[in-house]
Amino acid sequence: MSFSFDRYTIVIPVFNQLQYTVQCVESLLRQNIQPGNILIIDNASSDDTPQWLKQHPELRQHRNSTNLGCGCAWTQGIVLSLDSEWVVLLNNDVLAGPDAIEALLSSAEREKLGVASPALLEGQNDYDFNTFAINYNHKMSGVIRRGKFHGVCFAVHRDVCEKIGFPDTDRRLGGYEDAEYFFRCKRAGIPMGIVGDSVFHHFGSITQKAIKKTTGQKSLGDLAYFRSRVGSKWLSRKRDKFMAKYESRKWIDAEQGRSGFTLHMVRHDGEWKML
């Protein structure tokens, strides 16, 4: 007997910063995404987030009594969405471009990816994002950076979780949960990619910056511990850094030469920096 899975669930971990959560959810709903496909994991927010969620019972939601961290929220979201073919793990400080989720998953399936991320436009939202995104997607359609994904938004196919497990819930990883998952994917030979058919605007790690400002922490994660967990040695880090810079330069030159854009662009003082 075959079982039919839902196409996707969008999991959004939140900790305060309600104004960004509202913008994010509204940008998704404008794409005719059903509220039941959105799952908010509230990591014990102390602002008006709990009240706002009570006013929106149409959204799937789960509240933790304490802040369990991003990795745990991701895993909770996946576990609560085991009937979905794809789980899209999404920051709350983003705006979704036109048809961003469907385009992301369609690109992932076309390119046979197990993990896929959209293109990112980061920084100041001092431009007409929706209009810009339409032109951007038209020019960047079919562009892909293979072997990469980013933690701002990444769609994970259920087969990947069955092969390598869920994101790590270890709080000591702090902001390195996505990097730890990337190492596992890479070592398991999971096909990964960043695709130009889908684009998001990312305001820029709003929640992490707020936590750092409140606590005085320079980093939310233990870098030395992360490196020991993934077996990252000095020599391999130097080699990987060199290769990443070389590969990134090739991508930037090829993408910019083709369309004038790249799959990662940062907005500052009205100008775009290509990354």
Buried (B, 14 or more C-beta within 10 A) or exposed (E): EEEEEEEBBBBBBBBBBBEBBBBBBEBBBEBEBEEEBBBBBBBBBEBEBBEBBEEEEEBBBBBBEEBBBBBBBBBBBBEBBEEBBBBBBBBBBBBBBBBBBBBBBBBBEEBEBBBBBBBBBBBEBEBEBBEBBBEBBEEBBEBBBEBBBBBBBBBBBBEBBEBBEBBBBBBBBBBBBBBBBBBBBEEEEBBBBBBBBBBBBBBBBBBBEBBBEEEEEEEBBBEEBBBEBBEBEEEEEEEEEEEEEEBBEEBBEEBEEBBEBBBBBBBEEEEBEBE
